[in-house]
Amino acid sequence: MADSLRVVVIGAGRMGSTHLDAIDASRSVDAVAVVDPVATVRDQLHARGLATHASIEDALDVGGFDAALVAAPSDLHLGLIRTLMAARIPTLCEKPCGLASTETSGAIDLAAVAGVVLQIGYWRRFVPALRQLRDRIGSGRLGELALVQAWQWDGEPPSAAFRRRSGGIVRDMGVHEFDQIRWLSGQDLTVAGLVESSVISEPPVENDPESAAIVGTLSGGGVALISLGRRYAPGDSCWVEVIGTRDTVRSEFMSGAEADRIFHTALVDQIDAFAGAIHGSPSDGATAADAVAALRAAEQARTLPSQPGS
Ligand SMILES: NC(=O)c1ccc[n+]([C@@H]2O[C@H](COP(=O)([O-])OP(=O)(O)OC[C@H]3O[C@@H](n4cnc5c(N)ncnc54)[C@H](O)[C@@H]3O)[C@@H](O)[C@H]2O)c1
């Protein structure tokens, strides 16, 4: 399409490939280039007709794109954003946007100086069932929120190499739930407790337990409960339950055979919203300030004493 947004995808592993499929289905965005240091990854994508580069600097030298999608490992997010913002490239960065909230705050400052869009990939905001739930909560039909419970259990853990540099389950997975709870409820979340399982994974991965449970308080006075797990035999599953003083809603918004389609559709809507934001439309996507709040919640959890499970 002549006036499609031309995007370079930075990092073409598990999530970068998933984004490339979503961009293929988008009517407002085209993937034109990919950056990945791994030659075999570049060769496969070159065969699909994409320009490929071993580094972001090489990509910027050649140019030919309007925006970037960062799907490289989380510990590289801030460095990549620094380079992109220096070149004034609008960026959609995967969550968590760095491994510490101070890194995300740094990204906000860089985007403000560059004066370009920086959106964070909290895709739950584009799941229709969750958008309906948010509207219901906002309308007051559930009453005051007494409890918001959010569960995220993955079918299989990612590679041990990924887990070692992911920041651990609370940062890597928990940030989705922290953002989702804040966004759904319209309230701030303060984490009050964390329990991590001592079940040994195979292969063992230090500082990344197999499962965790987190409890927190909402600024409206309700309670938040979060359950995370790396291994769930039925496959990737997420669900949320909101108990209000007037009504209760439970939404199994991602599970079973539909899980991949829901994820894919949300990613398409997310990248379209990013393109819209670049063209000046109001965006429903997460801001970097939202990502700071999610990482702060993770940091509150991590500073609490961890109790091994039985
Ligand atoms: N939103 C979600 O639901 C979701 C799900 C999975 C992962 N993620 C996020 O996506 C990011 C990537 O995760 P993943 O699972 O795809 O990891 P991955 O290890 O599968 O892929 C990362 C890719 O980045 C490449 N890479 C390494 N250094 C690079 C650099 N300097 N420049 C460009 N590319 C580089 C690697 O070669 C690899 O191909 C992480 O930040 C992770 O938190 C988000």
The ligand as an ORCA input file, in Angstrom:
! r2SCAN-3c Opt
* xyz 0 1
  N       4.073     -9.260     24.578
  C       4.260    -10.548     24.804
  O       3.332    -11.282     25.079
  C       5.652    -11.105     24.696
  C       5.835    -12.477     24.553
  C       7.143    -12.941     24.410
  C       8.204    -12.055     24.466
  N       7.980    -10.715     24.616
  C       9.090     -9.751     24.691
  O       9.714     -9.711     23.421
  C      11.114     -9.519     23.576
  C      11.840    -10.639     22.829
  O      11.449    -11.868     23.383
  P      11.556    -13.212     22.503
  O      10.819    -14.228     23.263
  O      11.207    -12.956     21.091
  O      13.120    -13.502     22.608
  P      14.001    -14.383     21.596
  O      15.238    -14.689     22.347
  O      13.189    -15.488     21.023
  O      14.313    -13.379     20.390
  C      15.128    -12.257     20.544
  C      15.764    -11.972     19.192
  O      16.506    -10.747     19.296
  C      17.728    -10.920     18.625
  N      18.702     -9.941     19.108
  C      19.641    -10.088     20.072
  N      20.357     -8.950     20.191
  C      19.875     -8.083     19.283
  C      20.199     -6.754     18.910
  N      21.187     -6.083     19.519
  N      19.490     -6.164     17.920
  C      18.490     -6.822     17.308
  N      18.133     -8.092     17.606
  C      18.809     -8.703     18.597
  C      18.112    -12.367     18.884
  O      19.059    -12.833     17.945
  C      16.758    -13.057     18.749
  O      16.507    -13.449     17.413
  C      11.375     -9.489     25.076
  O      11.459     -8.153     25.499
  C      10.164    -10.161     25.681
  O       9.842     -9.666     26.974
  C       6.725    -10.236     24.719
*
